[in-house]
Amino acid sequence: MSLTPLGYLLLSVLLFLAGAGLSIVSARCERLAINLSSLLGVLGGAAGLAAALPVLLTGQGAAMAFDGPFAFARFTVRLDMLAALMVGVISLLALLTSLYAQSYVREYAGRGAWAMGLFMNTFIAAMLALVVVDNAFWFLVFFEAMSLASYFLVIFDQDEESVGAGLLYFLIAHAGSVLIMIAFFILYSHSGSLDFASFRGLKLSPAVASLVFVLAFLGFGAKAGMVPLHSWLPRAHPAAPSHGSAMMSGVMVKIGVFGIVKVGIDLLGAQAAWWGLLVLAVGAVSAVLGVLYALAEQDIKRLLAYSTVENVGIILMGVGAGMIGLATGHVALAALALMAAFYHLFNHALFKGLMFLGAGAILFRAHTRDMALLGGLARRMPQTALAFLVGAMAICALPPFNGFVSEWYSYQALFAMGHDGDFMMRLAGPAAMVMLALTGALAALCFVKAWGMTFSGQPQSAHAEHAEEAPFAMVLAMLLLAVLCALSGIGAPWLAPLFARVATSLTGGAAVPVAQGLTLHSGLFNTPASVSTPMLALLLVAAPIVPLLFMAVVRGGGVPRRHAGDAWACGYVTEKTMTVSPQGFAQPVRFMFAALYRLRDTLSPAAGFRRGLGATVAGAARVEPLWDERLIAPIVAGVQRIARRIAVLQRGDFRVYCLYVVVALVTLLLIAVR
Amino acid sequence: MDGMLIVNNLAGLLIVTSMLVIGTQSVLSAARWYALQSLVLVGVFLALAATQGSGELYLWSLSAFVTKVVLVPLIMVRTLGRLADREQLPGVLGTGWMMLLAALIVMLSWFAVSSVKLAVVADLKPALAVSLGHFMLGLMCIVTQRNILKQIFGYCLMENGAHLTLALMASKAPELVEVGIATDAVFAVLIMAILARRIQRTLNTLDVKQLTALKG
């Protein structure tokens, strides 16, 4: 059977919807519901990959249009390179999380596990449909479907924490949707059609275009979790089930980035340089603040959520640099920067997905997210620990993993910007670079802490002490993701041109040579930097051989015998509490960046929302009786007064009614005669 | 023209008879006066038929004679005759006032008819005015009388007025219309008579002032 890419995509969406539907149908038998929904999720993910890969490899998109049920909005589908990239990322992660869910969701048996299959699969189907529709109306429909399905995932536990987190998420997501709606409506009022195709050819005045862009940027930015609209992430991700967080953090926030790219570059053509500068600045601030806040966290899923803010920041820096490049005519720079952004988008989906799945495995076995109560899990859950370590190394941009490659390209793009551009770009490039460097350093600190506190040292609680390795399906999903992290790092010379093609499809112009043979290049710039990830990997594998050789040479010199026993504790007996605590580990950073931590509370819109909600409720409570007193009560009284007057006519004696007939007749007669 | 003169004068006689119907107290005499009035009406039809040479009107007069001169008074007397005379239920207005009101109504009707410009009724305007006034007199009867029986007669007067109007303005109308009108009169009177009996049996009176239970 061979289908066109769009056919595979339709198949994929249908499979996910079937997973959702069968999950409801088999609600009585939860085991069956879990297995069916995850099996169909895996199949759907595979079909989605089959849809995305041909487009990415050949560069030939596909489009289709149908007359939908609404006269004002045609159902237009467009599977271009960017959409194919998103479909690929969504499908890949959906495939692996569905596999993982097969074991993980059993934790929720008896608490409506079938509903999780429903919401999860609907959520994925909505995202798949969202990235390929080419009509503003349908885009918003699927955007809402995605937001709602993920909202139900967030409130799944239905305790106070998750419902509160869900409300915050709901408010921020819908505030974002409203801004996006306004942006699309402005475009619609100028083009007269809701098709994105009509928006693309639009000639807007700079002021209107800027307004549309800023609205869309804020709207999609709320979804992407950029600072200062990030406050829902650290609350919603811990509340959601772990495979749900993996999808939300790994993929859904990327829909926000996708939206910014879609509106800023695809629809509006990145007209003004300051748009890119805005994106770059917000990205840089998000990256630094995100990682700083992550560092201060003790809850592992909150830490990962803040780390998502950081990584979205890094992606946005690439997008911003790309927009600046487009606006100022540096097409090659734009292509390189966007390529770095897309590469990081893909990578982050892999390693953040992996780490959320790892956090889920820990939660599954140790029943806590608090790192102060974990520790020593590397001995109890070695495969999970290995996979999580790979993820942590990748997110810290250590070679040979994939994070290194995409951040390397980001640096190259920023270097190029600082080198080639006008004054503004020469200033912004290095500044962003410094921020990126700071982010990288802090990220390393953050994930040393995350891995170290969780997996090494002494177990800090009975649960941690008696934890077991996660079930096979979960371990398999995590190990597959870890392998992918390694492969997409080592295989960068083959993958990078793919992302470069996606970037070039947006910027136009010649393809940027980002790789040659086994070496990565930074393109045609004055700073011809190059690095070879396969060689790096080879060297890193070879490096441990050196001490072995050394040992062979000095053999016989006598390596001192190792002592087994407690660690040295200045003469005291070692206790568990002597282990470094998560808070203690981050203490120096907290001290140094105290001002930035204070900023978190000032910047968070959550307090403002809460105040606003309180004021609205209070205001409504005041206004509501006013309505009654000033409007409704007088109307009621007036009607009753009039009714009493009219009731006089109602004598009950039918002769009187006849008299009315006479009067009416006489009156009519007189009128007719006159 | 002589025929028209006869028609107009007979029409004037209708007013007199209807005043008698309204004015008398007992069912029997009211029914007699009504029968007389219907006879006058039949006479009007005959005169019209002779004057205008309309074959349909002869038939009309025949059916009107059967229904109005014979059937309706018979029904009234047979169903209500004994019930109605048990109580004295005078009208709201005295006879003098009633006469004055009737005069006013006829004048108003004349006034109304004077503006009608139809070739068919050019010579019959008095009769037309009477037919309209007759209708209004029927209404007046309903409004001013307290006895349900009189109200049924009031309805009959209205019906006669309408009938005359039809005959004057559409003398060539097919018999089917006449049949409809006749059955309408008979069956309406029958139903109203039965209703009146029911009311009498339930409330033990025919005074409409007692029928105000539905007042809001």
Interface residues (C-beta under 8 A of the other chain):
Chain A: A647 Q650 R651 G652 D653 F654 R655 V656 C658 L659 V661 V662 L665 V666 L669 L670 A672 V673
Chain B: L108 F111 A112 S114 S115 M136 L139 M140 I142 V143 T144 Q145 Q151 V208 K209 L211 T212 A213 L214 K215 G216
